[in-house]
Amino acid sequence: MKSAVSHWSPARLDPDRIVPLIRRWGAELGFQQLTITDADPGEHRRHLRAWLAAGYHGEMDWMERRELLRAHPERLHPGVRSVIVVRLDYSPAGDDPRTALADPERAYIARYSLGRDYHRMMRKRLSQLAARIDEELVPHNYRAFVDSAPVLERGFAQRSGLGWIGKNTMLINREGGSQFFLGALYTDLALPADAPLERGHCGSCQACLDLCPTGALVAPHQLDARRCISYLTIELRGSIPLELRPLMGNRIFGCDDCQLVCPWNRYAQPTGEADFHPRHGLDEAALIELFQWSEEDYLQRTAGSALRRIGHECWLRNLAVGLGNAPWRPAIVAALEQRRQHPSALVREHVDWALQQQLRRRRDLIARSG
């Protein structure tokens, strides 16, 4: 059934009445926050250009190829006038990521990827929001995006007042920290824009820069993705640089360190979304257990998950690095030996490196005990 406001004509629509309705509908769809800005990325266009010019995007060539689509939203969605930005928290209740990080024999998986993949679910909800505006308020031309197209989501979120860009380059929200997903809805409606925050609230803190395991945060607000563990374990398809492997520890898919150390994440809200709760015990899994998954196991247990994105070959590559960084154990050596003749040269290379690390630790143990 259509709303009582469905008879409104575009000429009679009052933005002061429209926006509260849109926010209410967003909340009903489960979004923790909804903000609005215009379709001009502002200074974020310049920041993107400088980041690409520095080569910080590494092998993510699509970032450079599609720069103009990010910098000029009208090229991606002609006629766009406003951007509706939504926030959806993902942190599982009762989860303590530091426990997994502290155990070198456990696999650390970025918390956003422990449950089901967020892309489809969020995009569906954004489309439902857009359809309701279309049906109950005014027809409009729209397109929903969730980290799957050349869109400067963080830039629009900052310009709409949803948060500020922290020194770790993450968007930080005073009430929710940074452990949330962002979605953007491009629309040709001219909606009143929310005011951006006047300033950030990182102050003199630089805990994220000091803690980054690989030194990927080369300066405040400057991330060299080529050194970032998230890039190395997810985006990079080739060999992980030798000098960075020991610094990765047990992180096999993504990295949360710059968020875990951020004081604002004490305000991160636990998610009520069942889809984001850990699946298959991945929040407690041992490195050796995951390394023994066959490709069939991997495909079955990562169905509907962001983990599927990297493929079984890179999954084994990342786990081999984790096992190479683990304490010496005969069982770890045996597991690595079983993959030594793997069909993939990439896997074999990282397995051989891991075996060398394990044998070196064994020699060190013998030397200390003798």
Stockholm file with secondary structure:
# STOCKHOLM 1.0

chainA/1-370         MKSAVSHWSPARLDPDRIVPLIRRWGAELGFQQLTITDADPGEHRRHLRAWLAAGYHGEMDWMERRELLRAHPERLHPGVRSVIVVRLDYSPAGDDPRTALADPERAYIARYSLGRDYHRMMRKRLSQLAARIDEELVPHNYRAFVDSAPVLERGFAQRSGLGWIGKNTMLINREGGSQFFLGALYTDLALPADAPLERGHCGSCQACLDLCPTGALVAPHQLDARRCISYLTIELRGSIPLELRPLMGNRIFGCDDCQLVCPWNRYAQPTGEADFHPRHGLDEAALIELFQWSEEDYLQRTAGSALRRIGHECWLRNLAVGLGNAPWRPAIVAALEQRRQHPSALVREHVDWALQQQLRRRRDLIARSG
#=GR chainA/1-370 SS CCCGGGGCCGGGCCHHHHHHHHHHHHHHTTCSEEEEEESCCTHHHHHHHHHHHTTTTTTCHHHHHTHHHHHCHHHHSTTCCEEEEEEEECCCTTCCHHHHHHCTTBCEECGGGSSSCHHHHHHHHHHHHHHHHHHHTCCCCEEEESSSSSCCHHHHHHHTTSCEECTTSSEEBTTTBTCEEEEEEEESSCCCCCCCCSSCSCTTCCHHHHHCTTCCEEETTEECGGGCHHIIIIICCSCCCTTTGGGGTTEEECCCHHHHTCGGGGGCCCCCCGGGSCCTTTTTCBHHHHHTCCHHHHHHHTTTSGGGGGHHHHHHHHHHHHHHHSCCCHHHHHHHHHTTTCSCHHHHHHHHHHHHHHHHHHHHHHHHHC
#=GC SS_cons         CCCGGGGCCGGGCCHHHHHHHHHHHHHHTTCSEEEEEESCCTHHHHHHHHHHHTTTTTTCHHHHHTHHHHHCHHHHSTTCCEEEEEEEECCCTTCCHHHHHHCTTBCEECGGGSSSCHHHHHHHHHHHHHHHHHHHTCCCCEEEESSSSSCCHHHHHHHTTSCEECTTSSEEBTTTBTCEEEEEEEESSCCCCCCCCSSCSCTTCCHHHHHCTTCCEEETTEECGGGCHHIIIIICCSCCCTTTGGGGTTEEECCCHHHHTCGGGGGCCCCCCGGGSCCTTTTTCBHHHHHTCCHHHHHHHTTTSGGGGGHHHHHHHHHHHHHHHSCCCHHHHHHHHHTTTCSCHHHHHHHHHHHHHHHHHHHHHHHHHC
//
